[in-house]
Amino acid sequence: DGILNHTRGEWAKTAEGRVVRICDRVAYINHDIDDAIRAGVIGESELPRDVTEKLGDTKSRRINSLVTAIVENSADTLEIGMDAETQIYYDKLHKFLFDSVYNNPVAKHEETKVAGIIEGIYENILKNPDKLTDEYALVREKEGIERAAVDYVAGMTDHFAVMTYSDIYIPKFPRTNMIQHKAPSCCCSAPSW
């Protein structure tokens, strides 16, 4: 029930399922803010000021404010949720993310690269199954390499996936091995890059 309803549709029938859903929302909104700032899609100063004043100006403060509101509002009841005032600020932050990040043309363009990153990591795992951690090696033994690769990629944050892809496919040039090339005296000057 909680797994089926943790992102969309009807709310879970169990209190545990409702807790999972609302905690996912708190986590995702804050991770999306961090990802958008790190990607340069928005600046931290662009977050709505009234929201940062109410919920906090850092990820940890926002999470603390939202979780505190949920716990205080949900004590002694099966109705899991935040109080009406906090919900208004959460909704405002969510709308800001939709307007400024999720529907932003720059972010949408970057989104087109995601499939290639995921596919590249997946294919690399299939070719190098011995590089999986023990946890995923066990999945590989029981359910096959394809399932282990899917589970491994599915558990990655955006940032970790980009770093992993970069580690696999982007050449590294150690500074100690770099040679300064100079144009021969008979030619024009070397490029300045």
C-alpha positions in Angstrom: 0.0 0.0 0.0 2.7 2.5 1.0 5.0 1.5 -2.0 2.1 1.7 -4.5 0.9 5.1 -3.3 4.1 6.8 -2.2 4.3 9.3 -5.1 0.9 9.8 -6.8 -2.7 8.9 -6.8 -4.6 8.0 -3.7 -3.0 8.3 -0.3 -2.0 5.1 1.3 -4.5 3.5 3.7 -1.9 2.8 6.4 -0.3 5.5 8.5 3.2 4.1 7.6 2.4 4.5 3.9 1.2 8.1 4.4 4.4 8.9 6.4 6.5 7.5 3.6 4.7 9.6 1.0 5.0 12.9 2.9 8.6 12.2 3.8 9.4 11.6 0.1 7.8 14.9 -0.8 9.9 16.7 1.9 13.1 15.0 0.7 12.5 15.5 -3.0 11.6 19.1 -2.9 14.8 19.9 -1.0 17.0 17.7 -3.1 15.5 19.3 -6.2 16.4 22.7 -4.9 20.0 21.6 -4.2 20.3 20.0 -7.7 18.9 23.1 -9.4 21.3 25.4 -7.5 24.2 23.1 -8.3 23.2 23.0 -12.0 22.9 26.8 -12.1 19.3 26.7 -13.1 18.4 28.9 -10.1 20.3 30.8 -7.5 19.7 30.4 -3.8 18.7 34.0 -3.5 15.9 33.3 -6.0 14.0 31.1 -3.5 10.8 33.0 -2.4 11.9 35.1 0.6 8.7 34.6 2.6 9.2 30.8 2.2 12.9 30.9 3.3 11.9 33.1 6.3 9.2 30.6 7.3 10.8 27.3 6.4 14.5 28.1 6.5 17.2 29.3 4.2 19.2 26.0 4.1 18.2 22.5 3.2 18.6 21.2 6.7 16.5 24.0 8.2 13.8 23.5 5.6 13.7 19.8 6.3 13.7 20.4 10.0 10.8 22.9 9.7 8.7 20.6 7.5 9.3 17.5 9.6 8.6 19.3 12.8 5.4 20.7 11.4 4.3 17.2 10.3 5.2 15.6 13.7 3.5 18.3 15.7 0.4 18.4 13.5 0.1 14.6 13.2 0.6 13.7 16.9 -2.3 11.5 18.2 -4.0 11.2 14.9 -3.9 9.0 11.8 -4.1 12.1 9.6 -0.5 12.6 8.6 0.3 16.1 7.3 1.6 19.5 8.1 -0.4 22.4 9.6 -2.3 24.7 7.1 0.2 27.6 7.4 3.2 25.4 6.7 1.4 23.7 3.9 0.8 27.1 2.2 4.6 27.7 2.3 5.4 24.2 1.1 2.9 24.6 -1.8 4.4 28.0 -2.7 7.9 26.4 -2.8 6.6 23.6 -4.9 5.0 26.1 -7.4 8.2 28.0 -7.5 10.1 24.8 -8.5 7.6 24.0 -11.2 7.8 27.5 -12.6 11.5 28.0 -12.3 13.0 24.5 -12.5 10.8 21.7 -13.7 9.4 23.8 -16.6 12.5 25.8 -17.2 13.8 25.5 -20.8 17.4 25.2 -19.6 16.5 22.3 -17.3 14.3 20.7 -19.9 17.3 20.8 -22.3 19.5 19.1 -19.7 16.8 16.5 -19.2 17.4 15.2 -22.7 20.8 14.0 -21.6 19.5 11.9 -18.7 18.6 8.8 -20.8 22.2 8.6 -22.2 23.7 8.9 -18.8 21.5 6.1 -17.3 22.0 3.9 -20.4 25.8 4.5 -20.3 26.0 3.5 -16.6 23.7 0.5 -17.1 25.7 -0.8 -20.1 29.0 -0.3 -18.2 27.7 -2.4 -15.3 26.6 -5.2 -17.7 30.2 -5.2 -19.1 31.8 -5.0 -15.7 29.6 -6.9 -13.2 32.6 -7.5 -10.9 32.6 -3.8 -10.0 29.3 -4.0 -8.2 29.3 -3.8 -4.4 28.6 -6.9 -2.4 25.0 -5.9 -1.9 24.4 -5.7 -5.7 26.6 -8.8 -6.3 24.1 -10.7 -4.2 21.2 -9.4 -6.3 23.2 -10.4 -9.4 23.5 -13.9 -8.1 19.9 -14.3 -7.2 18.1 -12.3 -9.9 20.6 -11.7 -12.6 22.9 -8.9 -13.7 20.2 -6.9 -15.4 18.2 -6.6 -12.2 21.3 -5.7 -10.2 22.2 -3.0 -12.7 18.7 -1.6 -12.6 18.6 -1.6 -8.8 22.0 0.1 -8.6 21.2 2.8 -11.1 17.7 3.4 -9.5 19.3 4.0 -6.2 21.6 6.8 -7.5 21.0 10.5 -6.8 21.2 12.8 -9.8 24.6 14.1 -8.7 26.0 10.6 -8.1 24.8 9.4 -11.5 26.6 12.3 -13.2 29.7 11.7 -11.3 29.6 8.0 -12.0 29.1 8.6 -15.7 31.9 11.1 -15.7 34.2 8.6 -13.9 33.4 5.9 -16.5 33.5 7.9 -19.8 35.3 11.2 -19.4 39.1 11.0 -19.8 41.3 12.1 -17.0 44.5 13.9 -17.7 46.7 14.0 -14.6 48.5 17.4 -14.3 51.8 15.7 -13.7 51.7 14.1 -17.2 50.6 17.2 -19.1 53.2 18.6 -21.4 53.3 22.2 -22.4 53.2 22.4 -26.2 54.8 25.3 -27.9 54.4 26.1 -31.5 57.6 25.8 -33.6 59.2 29.2 -34.2 58.3 29.0 -37.9 54.5 28.9 -37.2 52.1 31.3 -35.7 51.7 31.4 -31.9 50.2 28.6 -30.0 46.6 29.0 -28.8 46.2 30.6 -25.4 43.9 27.9 -24.0 
